[in-house]
Amino acid sequence: MKKLKQLRKPLFEIRSVKNNLLKFIPLLAILMVLTSCSSVRVATDYDKNANFTNYKTFAFFKTGIDKAEISDLDKRRILRAIESELLAKGFTKSETPDLLISLFTKSNQRVNVYNNYWGNGAWGWGGFGPGWGWGWNQPNVTTSTEGTLYIDLIDANKKELVWQGMGTGYLSRNMDKKEERIKEFVAKIMEKYPPGMAQ
């Protein structure tokens, strides 16, 4: 009888640890999503034959910008942010520019499903899979919009694309934070210009 009690105690402790771990898994998943929501993933490509030190002035390429499928308000927010970044890098806005700036955007609706843990020691699909005890996994479904912003720098004389930056991240639904989020997208992308600079 003593041996049986000794066996039960470690088994109960294992179940208790397992219980605690399962309770924290949804919290960890939410924290990971919140962390990824705030970040912007950036990639760039450029013409290795272009001499980027020759580019000193810029203007916006209206024809390309007009094709971007976003509201005029958001276009203006993006253009203001790009202009601010270029001016900070020592560029000058000009009627006869070295570089033309264009942009376009894409967005994807994402569906996120989280399984919330409920019950006493349940694990597996719906709490009825292999395992022990009773319980219920209730899925929590949310949607979010992931957007991609492309910024194109075009050689004004050759009319050739010389640099492209792309930023991907979650978009804010909060109108008060929208401008801040757009600035973050643009700043992260323009950090990579000109190519070859130490970051």
C-alpha positions in Angstrom: 0.0 0.0 0.0 2.9 2.4 0.8 4.5 1.6 -2.5 1.2 2.5 -4.3 1.0 5.9 -2.5 4.6 6.6 -3.4 3.8 5.9 -7.0 0.8 8.1 -7.0 2.6 11.1 -5.5 5.1 11.5 -8.4 2.3 10.9 -10.9 0.2 13.6 -9.3 3.2 16.0 -9.3 3.8 15.3 -13.0 0.1 16.0 -13.8 0.3 19.2 -11.7 3.4 20.5 -13.7 1.7 19.5 -16.9 -1.5 21.4 -15.8 0.5 24.5 -15.1 2.4 24.3 -18.4 -0.8 23.9 -20.4 -2.3 27.0 -18.7 0.6 29.1 -19.9 0.6 28.0 -23.5 -2.2 30.3 -24.7 -0.6 33.2 -22.9 2.8 32.5 -24.6 1.1 32.3 -28.0 -0.6 35.7 -27.4 2.6 37.3 -26.3 4.4 36.0 -29.4 1.7 37.4 -31.6 1.8 40.8 -29.8 5.5 40.9 -30.2 5.3 40.1 -33.9 2.6 42.6 -34.4 4.8 45.5 -33.4 7.7 44.5 -35.6 8.2 45.3 -39.3 10.0 42.7 -41.4 12.1 44.4 -44.1 13.8 43.2 -47.3 15.6 45.2 -50.0 16.9 44.8 -53.5 19.0 47.1 -55.6 21.0 47.5 -58.8 24.6 46.7 -58.0 25.8 48.9 -60.9 24.1 52.0 -59.6 26.2 54.7 -58.0 24.1 55.8 -55.0 26.4 58.7 -54.1 25.2 60.5 -57.3 21.7 60.7 -56.0 21.1 64.0 -54.1 17.6 65.2 -55.1 14.2 63.6 -55.3 10.6 64.0 -56.3 7.5 61.8 -56.1 6.5 59.8 -59.2 2.8 60.7 -59.4 1.9 58.2 -62.1 3.1 55.3 -60.0 1.7 56.6 -56.7 -1.8 57.1 -58.2 -1.9 53.4 -58.9 -1.5 52.4 -55.3 -4.7 51.0 -54.0 -5.0 52.8 -50.7 -6.9 55.9 -49.6 -5.5 59.3 -50.4 -5.2 60.0 -46.7 -2.9 57.0 -46.3 -0.9 58.0 -49.4 -0.3 61.4 -48.0 0.8 59.9 -44.6 3.3 57.6 -46.4 4.6 60.3 -48.7 5.2 62.7 -45.7 7.0 59.9 -43.9 9.2 59.2 -46.9 10.0 62.9 -47.5 11.0 63.3 -43.8 13.3 60.3 -44.0 15.0 61.5 -47.2 15.4 65.0 -45.9 17.1 63.6 -42.8 19.5 61.7 -45.1 20.5 65.0 -46.7 18.4 64.8 -49.9 16.7 67.9 -51.4 13.2 67.9 -53.0 13.5 69.2 -56.5 11.7 69.9 -59.8 14.6 68.2 -61.6 15.3 65.2 -59.4 18.0 62.5 -59.5 15.5 60.0 -58.0 11.8 59.5 -58.5 9.9 57.9 -55.5 7.0 55.5 -56.1 5.2 53.1 -53.9 2.6 50.4 -53.9 0.9 48.3 -51.2 -0.6 44.8 -50.6 -2.6 43.5 -47.7 -3.7 40.1 -46.5 -6.4 39.3 -44.0 -5.1 36.7 -41.5 -7.2 34.4 -39.3 -5.6 33.5 -36.0 -7.0 30.5 -34.0 -6.0 30.0 -30.4 -7.0 27.0 -28.3 -7.8 28.2 -24.7 -7.2 25.6 -22.1 -10.1 24.8 -19.7 -10.6 21.9 -17.3 -8.8 19.5 -15.2 -5.8 18.0 -16.8 -7.3 17.7 -20.3 -5.1 17.8 -23.4 -5.4 16.9 -27.0 -8.2 17.9 -29.4 -11.2 19.2 -27.4 -9.7 17.6 -24.3 -10.9 14.2 -25.4 -7.8 13.0 -27.1 -5.2 10.6 -25.6 -4.6 11.7 -22.0 -6.5 11.8 -18.8 -9.1 13.8 -17.0 -11.8 16.0 -18.4 -11.7 19.3 -20.1 -12.5 21.5 -23.1 -10.4 23.4 -25.6 -12.4 26.4 -26.8 -10.9 28.0 -29.9 -10.7 31.8 -29.9 -10.7 33.2 -33.5 -9.4 36.7 -34.4 -8.6 38.4 -37.6 -5.8 40.8 -38.4 -4.6 42.6 -41.5 -1.0 42.2 -42.6 0.2 44.8 -45.0 3.2 45.2 -47.2 4.6 48.6 -48.3 7.0 48.8 -51.3 9.1 51.9 -51.8 10.7 52.2 -55.2 13.5 54.6 -56.0 13.8 55.2 -59.8 16.8 56.8 -61.6 15.1 59.9 -63.1 17.4 60.1 -66.1 17.4 56.4 -67.1 13.8 55.7 -65.9 15.1 52.5 -64.2 14.4 51.1 -60.8 17.6 51.2 -58.8 16.4 50.4 -55.3 13.4 48.7 -53.7 12.5 48.4 -50.1 9.7 46.2 -48.7 8.3 46.3 -45.2 5.7 43.7 -44.0 3.8 43.9 -40.7 0.5 44.1 -39.0 -1.6 47.2 -39.6 -3.2 49.1 -36.7 -7.0 49.4 -36.6 -6.7 52.2 -34.2 -7.0 55.4 -36.2 -5.0 57.4 -33.6 -2.0 55.0 -34.0 -2.2 54.7 -37.8 0.1 57.6 -38.6 2.6 56.3 -36.0 2.5 52.8 -37.5 3.0 54.2 -41.1 6.0 56.2 -39.9 7.4 53.0 -38.3 7.0 51.1 -41.6 8.7 53.8 -43.6 11.6 54.4 -41.1 12.4 50.7 -41.0 12.5 50.4 -44.8 14.5 53.6 -45.3 17.1 52.5 -42.7 18.3 50.2 -45.4 19.0 53.0 -47.9 21.6 53.5 -49.3 22.7 49.9 -49.7 26.0 48.9 -48.2 25.8 51.4 -45.3 26.5 49.9 -41.9 23.2 49.6 -39.9 
